[in-house]
Amino acid sequence: VSHTVEWEYYYDYVDPPVVDQSKLKYNRYSIVIIFWIILAAFVGLLFFSLNFMSLNGNLRRQTNSKSYS
């Protein structure tokens, strides 16, 4: 079976389009908004993880204190 290639495509031949910064639709404060959202998500995750860890510790202490008495 003969396989012939009619054309080849290389990424080197594709020039990226030129972007004009003045025509961007994104607000210039977008990076600040994204930063605060990520920071709030991290603090929330930290709160829930520490809350879960403290609840686990309290449950262990309660079961241990009941077994001794």
N, C-alpha and C positions, 0 to 999 in steps of 0.2 A: 504494500500500500504506500503510495507516494503522497507526501504531505508538502504542499507548497505554501510559503508564507507570502502573502501579497503585500503586506506593509508591516512595519515595526513601529512601535510607539515608545519613546523614551521621555522620561520626565525632564531630562536636560534641555529638551527643545521648547518646553513651555515656560514662557516668561511670566512671572507673577504680575498682576496688574498694579499700576501705580496708585497709591492711596493718598488723597489730599486730606490733611488733618482738619482743615476748616469745614469739610463737608461730612464729617462723621456725625451720625445721628445720636451717639451715646453722649450722655451728660459727662462733663469733666469730673464730677463728684461721684461717679459710679463706683470707682475703686474704693472710695471712703465708705459708701453705703454697704458694699460687699464686705469690707473689712469688719464693720460693726455687726453685720448679720452673722458672720462666721464667729466673731468673738462672743456674741450672745448665745449662739448654739453651743460653743465650747463651755461656757459658764453653766449653761443648763445641763449639759451632759455631766459636767463635774459635780454639780449639785445632786443630780439623781444617783450617780454612782456612789458618792459619799453617803447619801441618805440610805441607799440600799445596804452599804457596808455597815452603817451604824445599826440598822434594824437587824441585820444578821447577828451582830455582836450582842445585842440585847436579848435575842431569842436564845442564844447559847447560854448566856448568864442565867436566864430564868430557868432553863431546863436543868442546869447544873445545881442551882440553889435548891430546886425542888427534890433532886435526887439525894442531896445531903441531909435534908430535914425529915 
